[in-house]
Amino acid sequence: MTRAQVIVVGAGPAGSSTAWHLARRGIDVLVVDRSRFPRDKPCAEYLSPEASRLLDTMGALGACESAGAAQLSGMMVRAPNGALLRGDFAAAHGFRGFRDRGLALRRALLDAILLERARQEGASVIEEERVTGLVRDARGAVAGVEVLDARGRAAERRADMVVGADGLRSVVARRLGLARARRRPNRIAMIAHYRGVAGMGSYGEMHVERDGYAGFADVGGGVTNVAVVAPAARVKRAAVAPAAFFDAWLAAHPHLGARLTGAERVDAVRATGPFAHHARRAWARGAALVGDAADFYDPFTGEGIYAALRGGELLAPHIASALEARSPHDADAALAAYDADRKRTFAGKWRVERLVSLAVSVPALMNRAAATLGQRKDMADLFVGVAGDFVPPSEILSVRYLLRLLAT
């Protein structure tokens, strides 16, 4: 049996960020993940300009750029009727991100870099070990995790605190009884990497159609991330493998399928989802949730990696306070303060995500919004700045902005 002050379940961006910030404070932290790194992960692989601040804090920004991360100038969105909007991160609205560009880097590279930074800061890491349950003490508080190692041997690892950073279908969230699914939007993403996609530039692209949407983004080294996101019910009705659905969906939209003519798919199509889940709160006695384990709505705005990194930064001081608490009540108060801090930090973006998801689901609404933003570059730049995490969401949630957006 191994013991640590904190066990972090999951070594993706949320887990590595949490572990790095905890180790930075001198806390004995152990990261456990079922995979061996480097490993691929289905993801849009987009990092907003403000995510670079978090990478820089962790000492990982230079390594990501040296690994060949693509530099993104902004975002382009195409509506179902063909209307286009284009927004830039560096714009005249007066807001500036940590960098004037976003980044995109394959998760196999990014996650390995972040995990190594956590190791170098002092975190211990165990790979190829699957967490199957939680250990409880006599009071019912979380006191560790149950695991299966690479050989299938069961064991317990004890800790004063457990952090669930284990993604969409978090074992920790489910064992805590905190996981909740939302009815909408119930979508599945299918993602693959291609070499030689025609027409790629320095903008991330989102193409909204009546039956879903697709994302195209350069992720460095001449490779493009291509994602198709469709309603889960539609994917299920098709009754085919994800790769077949992915190919058929792109072929049914010739303006997209044509760009893959002659391109080479360099890996398998991977599926992830359904999305739209949340934890009713992001803590329990002796445990906390961070990243996708706590909340994930829809991948359209590319929120996942930034939220994961920022979540780890937010959580660490509250974990430290909980560990120093003189009573279980005070420890609970520290974790409840994290949940409140998290909600204050992300509330504006959550509202934006829901409005965007509504527009994506209603073609007429998307067409109108894209037409307005296509003509109003200042408004498009603000929208893209919010997606880049450096423009306050209130700038596009104002009544004035929304009325202009929907004006005929």
Secondary structure, 3 states (H helix, E strand, C coil): CEEEEEEEECCCHHHHHHHHHHHHCCCCEEEECCCCCCCCCCCCCEECCCHHHHHHHCCCHHHHHHCCCEEECEEEEECCCCCEEEEECCCCCCCCCCCCCEEECCHHHHHHHHHHHHHHHCCEEECCCEEEEEEECCCCCEEEEEEECCCCCEEEEEEEEEEECCCCCCHHHHHHCCEEECCCCCEEEEEEEEECCCCCCCEEEEEEECCEEEEEEECCCCEEEEEEEEEHHHHHHHCCCHHHHHHHHHHCCHHHHHHHCCCEECCCCEEECCCCEEECCCEECCEEECHHHCEECCCCCCCHHHHHHHHHHHHHHHHHHHHHCCCHHHHHHHHHHHHHHHHHHHHHHHHHHHHHHHHHHCHHHHHHHHHHHHHCHHHHHHHHHHHCCCCCCHHHHCHHHHHHHCCC
